[in-house]
Amino acid sequence: MKIVLRIGGSVLGSPPHPEVVEDYSKVVSELTGEGHTLAVIVGGGPLSRKYIESARKVGLSSFHQDLIAIHTSRLNARLVAMKLGGVSSVPTSINSMLLRLGRNRVGVMGGLRPGITTDTVAAILAQKWNADLLVKGSNQQGNYTSDPQIDTKAKKLDSISYARMKEILGGRHTPGIHSIVDPVAVEQLAESRVKLIVLDGSDPRNVMMAVQGAKIGTVVS
């Protein structure tokens, strides 16, 4: 399968936890060893949001806040890429990522340009690449009826339609957006109909289980 793996920056940690990077590299290597091709999209997470907050406080525009977030995600992506195969550079466009995936079983990248999150990068790539599956490793077990960190009555959903997910999320892009999946990415995925699985990314083995067909996280279709 052609799999897009979106690793949330909140999963990696701030700064990235070495054991998490190590465990994800093992899972990716196992999946490529089984014949899958993986496009790994890494976010900036809490570290990115800290930089955005500092940029906002010194008066930088939303555009420049986004630029800082992008560079943070690329730094995280470079760490993962170097661990996987010693590649020190990461693609900075969808086309360059597609070229890398045409030559290798795995490619790693971060953000692209101001105005879109790494969730949306993953969604665009999934569409352009005709991916079979997009897996989002987050800091939650899946999608909920509302934010479980705020609402104690929030219920986890085993499956959900893109239409329903759009209703729950709503909103538009703002620098450092912190949502289970960026609403713009959901819109993109709804159009392309790429299957999405949102799961707890704190244990990289969950990704392996999802690819193997285990009932885990939330399936969005």
CORKA-V861165 format. One record per residue. N is the residue number from 0. RES is the residue in three letters. D_CENTER is the distance of its C-alpha to the mean C-alpha in whole Angstrom. Layout:
((N | RES | D_CENTER) (N | RES | D_CENTER))
//
This chain:
((0 | MET | 18) (1 | LYS | 15) (2 | ILE | 12) (3 | VAL | 8) (4 | LEU | 6) (5 | ARG | 3) (6 | ILE | 4) (7 | GLY | 5) (8 | GLY | 8) (9 | SER | 10) (10 | VAL | 10) (11 | LEU | 11) (12 | GLY | 14) (13 | SER | 16) (14 | PRO | 17) (15 | PRO | 15) (16 | HIS | 17) (17 | PRO | 18) (18 | GLU | 19) (19 | VAL | 15) (20 | VAL | 14) (21 | GLU | 17) (22 | ASP | 16) (23 | TYR | 13) (24 | SER | 15) (25 | LYS | 18) (26 | VAL | 16) (27 | VAL | 14) (28 | SER | 18) (29 | GLU | 19) (30 | LEU | 17) (31 | THR | 18) (32 | GLY | 22) (33 | GLU | 22) (34 | GLY | 22) (35 | HIS | 18) (36 | THR | 16) (37 | LEU | 13) (38 | ALA | 10) (39 | VAL | 8) (40 | ILE | 5) (41 | VAL | 6) (42 | GLY | 6) (43 | GLY | 10) (44 | GLY | 10) (45 | PRO | 14) (46 | LEU | 15) (47 | SER | 14) (48 | ARG | 15) (49 | LYS | 19) (50 | TYR | 19) (51 | ILE | 19) (52 | GLU | 21) (53 | SER | 23) (54 | ALA | 23) (55 | ARG | 24) (56 | LYS | 27) (57 | VAL | 28) (58 | GLY | 28) (59 | LEU | 26) (60 | SER | 25) (61 | SER | 21) (62 | PHE | 21) (63 | HIS | 21) (64 | GLN | 19) (65 | ASP | 16) (66 | LEU | 18) (67 | ILE | 18) (68 | ALA | 14) (69 | ILE | 13) (70 | HIS | 15) (71 | THR | 14) (72 | SER | 10) (73 | ARG | 12) (74 | LEU | 15) (75 | ASN | 12) (76 | ALA | 11) (77 | ARG | 15) (78 | LEU | 15) (79 | VAL | 13) (80 | ALA | 15) (81 | MET | 18) (82 | LYS | 18) (83 | LEU | 17) (84 | GLY | 20) (85 | GLY | 21) (86 | VAL | 20) (87 | SER | 20) (88 | SER | 19) (89 | VAL | 15) (90 | PRO | 15) (91 | THR | 15) (92 | SER | 16) (93 | ILE | 15) (94 | ASN | 18) (95 | SER | 18) (96 | MET | 15) (97 | LEU | 17) (98 | LEU | 20) (99 | ARG | 18) (100 | LEU | 17) (101 | GLY | 21) (102 | ARG | 22) (103 | ASN | 20) (104 | ARG | 18) (105 | VAL | 15) (106 | GLY | 13) (107 | VAL | 11) (108 | MET | 10) (109 | GLY | 9) (110 | GLY | 10) (111 | LEU | 13) (112 | ARG | 15) (113 | PRO | 16) (114 | GLY | 16) (115 | ILE | 12) (116 | THR | 9) (117 | THR | 6) (118 | ASP | 5) (119 | THR | 8) (120 | VAL | 8) (121 | ALA | 6) (122 | ALA | 9) (123 | ILE | 12) (124 | LEU | 11) (125 | ALA | 11) (126 | GLN | 15) (127 | LYS | 16) (128 | TRP | 16) (129 | ASN | 17) (130 | ALA | 14) (131 | ASP | 16) (132 | LEU | 13) (133 | LEU | 9) (134 | VAL | 8) (135 | LYS | 5) (136 | GLY | 7) (137 | SER | 8) (138 | ASN | 11) (139 | GLN | 13) (140 | GLN | 14) (141 | GLY | 13) (142 | ASN | 14) (143 | TYR | 18) (144 | THR | 21) (145 | SER | 20) (146 | ASP | 18) (147 | PRO | 20) (148 | GLN | 20) (149 | ILE | 23) (150 | ASP | 24) (151 | THR | 26) (152 | LYS | 26) (153 | ALA | 23) (154 | LYS | 22) (155 | LYS | 20) (156 | LEU | 19) (157 | ASP | 19) (158 | SER | 19) (159 | ILE | 19) (160 | SER | 19) (161 | TYR | 17) (162 | ALA | 20) (163 | ARG | 20) (164 | MET | 17) (165 | LYS | 17) (166 | GLU | 21) (167 | ILE | 19) (168 | LEU | 16) (169 | GLY | 18) (170 | GLY | 18) (171 | ARG | 17) (172 | HIS | 15) (173 | THR | 16) (174 | PRO | 15) (175 | GLY | 13) (176 | ILE | 13) (177 | HIS | 12) (178 | SER | 11) (179 | ILE | 10) (180 | VAL | 8) (181 | ASP | 10) (182 | PRO | 13) (183 | VAL | 13) (184 | ALA | 10) (185 | VAL | 12) (186 | GLU | 15) (187 | GLN | 14) (188 | LEU | 13) (189 | ALA | 16) (190 | GLU | 18) (191 | SER | 17) (192 | ARG | 17) (193 | VAL | 14) (194 | LYS | 14) (195 | LEU | 11) (196 | ILE | 11) (197 | VAL | 10) (198 | LEU | 11) (199 | ASP | 12) (200 | GLY | 10) (201 | SER | 13) (202 | ASP | 15) (203 | PRO | 13) (204 | ARG | 16) (205 | ASN | 15) (206 | VAL | 12) (207 | MET | 16) (208 | MET | 17) (209 | ALA | 15) (210 | VAL | 16) (211 | GLN | 19) (212 | GLY | 20) (213 | ALA | 20) (214 | LYS | 20) (215 | ILE | 17) (216 | GLY | 15) (217 | THR | 15) (218 | VAL | 15) (219 | VAL | 15) (220 | SER | 17))
//
